Amino acid sequence: MAKLVVLEGPNRGAVIRLLPEPARLGRDGAAEIVLPDEGVSRLHAEVRPDAAGGGGFEVRDLGS
């Protein structure tokens, strides 16, 4: 099971399980992974399974 670990900010140390579906990260309640950190934009990034199918994940900046 893949996990994302928060390294800085109010949620430092939190471990978030990554699912095989894309998940948006940000402060907005519409994000699948909500990070209550003023340094993060409302819809900051998206984490998705690696398109190459190697079992890894890609992080894509949403440009907000």
MARNU-631455 format. One record per residue (C-alpha): residue number from 1; x negated, y negated, z negated. Coordinates in pm, whole numbers, plus 50000, padded with zeros to 5 digits. Example, Ala and Ser with C-alpha at 12.3 -4.5 7.8 and 13.67 -1.06 7.14 Angstrom:
  pos   east  north     up
    1  48770  50450  49220
    2  48633  50106  49286
This chain:
  pos   east  north     up
    1  50000  50000  50000
    2  49855  49663  50106
    3  49848  49382  49852
    4  49785  49010  49854
    5  49614  48865  49547
    6  49657  48495  49461
    7  49313  48351  49382
    8  49397  47991  49287
    9  49684  47774  49169
   10  49970  47837  48926
   11  50016  48199  49037
   12  49646  48287  49006
   13  49608  48661  48954
   14  49951  48750  49091
   15  49957  49060  49311
   16  50208  49062  49598
   17  50287  49385  49782
   18  50281  49342  50161
   19  50548  49515  50366
   20  50528  49625  50730
   21  50751  49330  50833
   22  50621  48974  50881
   23  50652  48756  50569
   24  50632  48377  50546
   25  50449  48214  50255
   26  50524  47871  50118
   27  50702  47661  49854
   28  51040  47676  50030
   29  51299  47917  49893
   30  51347  48046  50249
   31  50996  48194  50243
   32  50972  48565  50167
   33  50673  48492  49940
   34  50738  48174  49740
   35  50428  48003  49598
   36  50518  47723  49355
   37  50200  47527  49424
   38  50206  47164  49541
   39  49893  47236  49748
   40  50093  47472  49970
   41  50335  47341  50233
   42  50701  47447  50247
   43  50644  47717  50512
   44  50266  47745  50507
   45  50168  48073  50675
   46  50290  48409  50791
   47  50140  48747  50706
   48  50209  49026  50954
   49  50073  49371  51033
   50  49769  49365  51261
   51  49881  49370  51625
   52  49598  49613  51707
   53  49762  49871  51483
   54  49455  49927  51268
   55  49647  49914  50942
   56  49528  49566  50850
   57  49715  49236  50833
   58  49687  48902  51010
   59  49754  48561  50857
   60  49891  48296  51092
   61  49905  47924  51000
   62  50257  47789  51063
   63  50129  47435  51115
   64  50346  47267  50854
